[in-house]
Amino acid sequence: MSALHMRHQHLTGVTVITLSGEIDLASTPKLHAFIGQARQTPADHLVFDMAEVTFMDSSGLRVLLDAFTLAQRHGGAVHLTALQGPPARLIEITKVGEHLRVHTSTDIALATILAAPDLPAATGNGTVAPPSG
C-alpha cells in the first residue's frame, strides 16, 4: 500500500493539487480536509494532478465529486490531469469524466483555464455547456 502524498500551489483563481500514492477509504478524510485548506476560495478552479496516483477507489471518487459540486455552485470547475492506470479506468467506467474536465497534462488544464477563466461546467453528455447570458 502506498500512502497518499499531497501538495498544492496557488495561481490566480486556480488551486493545483498534486497527488501521489493511493486514494482509498483510509486516505480520503485527509484528502477532503486538504482540499478544504488548500482552496483559497470556493470559486477557485481546482486542478488535480493525478500523474502519480496509482490507485483510487469509490471513496476517492466521492471526494472529487464533492469538490466538483462545491466548485460548480460557486462558478468554478474541477480538472483532472494525467490520469493513468486504475484511476483512469475508474473515471472511464463511472463516466465521471462527463462531469469533471479531464486533460492529458496540468499545463493543458492551466492553459484552458487561462484562455477561458469563466469556463462553464461540463454537461452530462461530455460537452461544454454554452455560456449563459
N, C-alpha and C positions, 0 to 999 in steps of 0.2 A: 504494500500500500504506500502510495506517495502522498505526503502531506500537501495541503493546498498552501501555496505562497501567493501573496497579493501585494501589489504596489500600485500607486496612482500618480497621475500627472495632470495638472490643470492647464488648459488653454482657454481662451475667451469663449465662454458658452459651451465648453466641452470638458468632460472629465474622461480621461483614458485610464482604464483599469486593466492592468496586465496580470493575468492569472497563470499559474503553472501548478501541475500536480493533478490531484483528483478532487472533483466536486461531487460530494456524496452527502448522505444524511448526517454524517459526523461533522462535515466542514461547512454545511450551508448556514448554520446560525452565525458563524464568524463572517462568512461572505456577506450575508444580509446586513450585519452590523457595519462591516467595512464599507459597503456601498453607501449606506446612510451617512457615514462620517466623511467619505471621500467626495461625495457630490456637493458642489458649492451651493447650488440652488435646485429646486425641483424641476426647473425648466431646462437645465443642462442636458445636452445630448450626452449620452453615455456610450462610450466605445469600449467594448470588452475585447482585448487582445487575447485570443484563445489558442495561440500557436503552440503553447507548451502544456495545454490541458490534455491529459492522457485518458481521462475517464470522466463522465458526467452521468448521473442518474436523474430520475424524475424530480427529486428534491432540488437539484441544481437548476433544472428547467423551471421549476416553480419560482425560484428566486429571480431568475432572468425575466420571467413574465410579470412578477410583481414590480420589478424595476421599470419594465415597459409600461405597465398600467399607470404608474405614478408619472413617468415622463410624458406619456400621451396626454394625461389630464392637464398638464401644465405647458403643453406645446413643444416638448422635446421628443426625442426618439432614442431608441436603443439600437446600437450597431454591434454585430458580432464579426470578428475578423479572424482570418487564418484558421478556420475550423479544419480539423483533420481527424481521421480515425473514428473511434466510437462516439465522441461528441458530435462530429459532423453527421454521422448516421442517425443519432438521436434527433437532431434538428430536422433532418430529412424525413424520417418516418412519422414524426409527430406533426409535420407541416408547420412548425413554429416559424420557419423561415418565411412564411407568408405574412407574418406579423412583425417580426424583427428584421431589420436590414442586415443582410449578410454580404460581406466583402472579402476579397481574397487577401487583403492586407490592411493594416492600420493606416498606412499612408493614403490608400484609396478612400477609406472611410472618411479621413480628415479632409481630403480634397473635395469629396462630395458635400460634406457639411459646410466647408468654406464657400463653395460655389453656390449653395442654396441654404443659408442658415435657417430659414423658416421652412425647412423641409417638412412636408406633410407626412403623416404616419402612413405606413403601408396598409393596404386594404387586404381583405381576406382572400383575394384571388391572385396575390403575388405581384400586383401592380401598385403604382403610386397613385394615391387619390389626388385629383386636381385641387389646387388651392381654392379655398372658399373666398367669396367676396366679390 
